[in-house]
């Protein structure tokens, strides 16, 4: 367990050596990586090393290896669009194109990476020195109104679905829909989606959903649920974060909250900074940007970071959120979902090559190798195994 006094002490060389050993040994997993946003753009090769300073990208296979990141859940992400039959059908096609892109990128680099769908896969790939790529879907919009789509996505490797994104959809209410709640939780169709996810063995992800949706999921799910990229509302009052009561309910359910490294969810920034950064990130997600557009946006993002450098949280602030969960419900119910390439960035961990700093901070605070291994990958793999077990029983 961490010690309060340790938070004021600088890390020693001995602790750094200990952290390096623990980091090399642990199965390190991040449950929310938005690198497919870059992969869907022309000219981005996930097998080539990129430079954060030059292009703002945070994830590729070489930097995963450099940082000791063993596995990541690549997000099949779609921002919520119109809920017409035509738009929903198009969302499915776009989702399938992202699955295809990820599968092809992994198949093209068999010595470097492999697809993982089970905890055994992840541990086996780690032993082989390869990166494990899991699939998560951010926003259940591509499910449409057809439960059969869930099986199709499961067969492509999908192992969690974030039920909604920043707006309500046909499954549930979002935590940030400007028009407020539509169902006061899950829709009747959303209840069937959760039940079918349990039956198939797809983890139910409650990041982005409204509080009422969260409690509906807790009442309904037979398997542990996850928050793939959320932080603690007690430390940063944001609707995307979880209250202490929600974290306790998630722990009682056997689930895990994976701490998000987006600055807005770690420390309350100025409203102007939050709006400015969000506007730039939305522009950067467009797939049809010219090289000049990209350069201009990277320059704008860099200038914005420099302008608000004093407000940027550190690795220690992110670990404060991890520690808050541990003090509240114990070390078995917290992990890491940094949201890199989707806004996740802190001082000391700008891209995936720098994740060793998180392990160092945990060691500095007095956490054991066993606890750190749980935080980095053990907890989320336990939940995935439990989800598989429930699926076999249904």
Buried (B, 14 or more C-beta within 10 A) or exposed (E): EBEEEBBEEEBEEEBBEBBBEBBEBBBBBBBBBBBBBBBBBEEBBBEEEBEBEEEBBBBBBBBBBBBBBBBBBBBBBBEBBEBEEEEBEBBBEBBBEBBEBBBEBBEEBEEBBBBBBBBEBBBBBBEEEBBBBBBBBBBBBBBBEEBEBBBBBBEBBBBBBBBBBBBBBBBBBBBBBEEEBBBEBBBEBBBBBBBBBBBBBBBBBBBBBBBBBBBBBBEBBBBBBBBBBBBBBBBBEBEBBBBBEBBBBBBEBBBBBBBBBBBBBBBBBEEEBBEBBBEBBEBBBEEEBEEEEBEEBBEBBEEBBEEBEEBBBBBBBBBBBBBBBBEBBEBBBBBBBBBBBBBBBBBBBBBBBBBBBBBBBBBBBBBEBEBBBBBBBBBBBBBBBBBBEBBEEE
